[in-house]
């Protein structure tokens, strides 16, 4: 796959992740869009293949952090927050047992 196509795929992946992560938050969506576009625009004249590969790797790492590590929260009261986890962040809950098992 050509370098140009890899850069475009990283750009699109970041924007798709931005839309999923900051759903229903116009301010965060706008700020993330501006930051992504600004970073890509800032480096659009880069010609070094090595630097481009590093930047693509950094973009994919940022996309993974956004996808796996960012939670949406909303203020609903003076000292209350409403957590809105995405379906992909929810894990199967395994019960925890305080009592150690007896050896048989």
C-alpha positions as CSV (number, residue, x, y, z in Angstrom):
1,X,0.0,0.0,0.0
2,X,1.4,3.4,-0.9
3,X,2.4,5.9,1.7
4,X,-0.2,8.4,0.6
5,X,-2.9,5.9,1.0
6,X,-1.7,4.9,4.5
7,X,-1.7,8.6,5.5
8,X,-5.3,9.0,4.2
9,X,-6.4,5.8,6.1
10,X,-4.9,7.1,9.3
11,X,-6.6,10.5,8.8
12,X,-10.0,8.8,8.2
13,X,-9.6,6.4,11.1
14,X,-8.9,9.3,13.5
15,X,-12.0,11.1,12.3
16,X,-14.2,8.0,12.6
17,X,-12.9,7.4,16.1
18,X,-13.4,11.0,17.0
19,X,-17.1,10.8,15.9
20,X,-17.6,7.6,17.9
21,X,-15.8,8.7,21.1
22,X,-17.3,12.2,21.3
23,X,-20.8,11.4,20.2
24,X,-23.4,14.0,21.2
25,X,-20.6,16.5,22.4
26,X,-20.4,19.2,19.7
27,X,-17.7,21.1,21.5
28,X,-15.4,18.1,21.8
29,X,-16.2,17.0,18.3
30,X,-15.2,20.4,16.9
31,X,-12.0,20.6,19.0
32,X,-10.9,17.2,18.0
33,X,-11.6,17.8,14.3
34,X,-9.6,21.0,14.4
35,X,-6.7,19.4,16.1
36,X,-6.6,16.4,13.7
37,X,-6.8,18.6,10.6
38,X,-4.2,21.0,12.0
39,X,-1.7,18.3,12.7
40,X,-2.1,16.7,9.3
41,X,-2.0,20.1,7.6
42,X,1.2,21.1,9.6
43,X,3.0,18.0,8.3
44,X,1.6,17.8,4.7
45,X,4.9,18.8,3.1
46,X,6.9,16.1,4.9
47,X,9.0,14.1,2.3
48,X,11.1,11.9,4.5
49,X,9.7,8.4,4.3
50,X,11.0,7.5,7.8
51,X,9.3,10.5,9.4
52,X,6.0,9.8,7.6
53,X,6.1,6.2,8.9
54,X,6.7,7.5,12.4
55,X,3.8,9.9,12.1
56,X,1.5,7.3,10.8
57,X,2.4,5.0,13.7
58,X,1.8,7.9,16.2
59,X,-1.6,8.6,14.5
60,X,-2.6,4.9,14.9
61,X,-1.5,5.0,18.5
62,X,-3.5,8.1,19.2
63,X,-6.5,6.5,17.6
64,X,-6.1,3.4,19.8
65,X,-5.9,5.6,22.9
66,X,-9.0,7.5,22.0
67,X,-10.9,4.3,21.2
68,X,-9.8,2.3,24.2
69,X,-9.1,4.9,26.9
70,X,-11.6,7.8,26.6
71,X,-14.9,7.8,28.4
72,X,-17.7,10.4,28.0
73,X,-19.0,12.0,31.2
74,X,-21.6,14.7,31.6
75,X,-22.4,16.9,34.5
76,X,-25.9,16.3,35.7
77,X,-25.8,17.9,39.1
78,X,-23.6,20.0,41.3
79,X,-21.4,17.0,42.3
80,X,-22.8,14.4,40.0
81,X,-21.4,13.0,36.8
82,X,-23.2,10.7,34.3
83,X,-20.9,8.2,32.7
84,X,-21.7,7.1,29.2
85,X,-19.5,4.2,28.2
86,X,-19.4,2.9,24.6
87,X,-20.4,-0.7,24.0
88,X,-16.9,-1.5,23.0
89,X,-15.5,-0.5,26.4
90,X,-17.9,-2.7,28.4
91,X,-16.4,-6.0,29.5
92,X,-18.0,-9.2,30.7
93,X,-18.3,-8.8,34.5
94,X,-16.7,-11.6,36.4
95,X,-17.9,-11.9,40.0
96,X,-15.2,-11.4,42.7
97,X,-15.1,-13.6,45.7
98,X,-13.6,-12.4,49.0
99,X,-13.4,-15.9,50.4
100,X,-10.5,-18.0,49.3
101,X,-11.3,-21.4,47.9
102,X,-10.9,-24.4,50.1
103,X,-8.5,-27.0,48.9
104,X,-10.1,-30.3,48.5
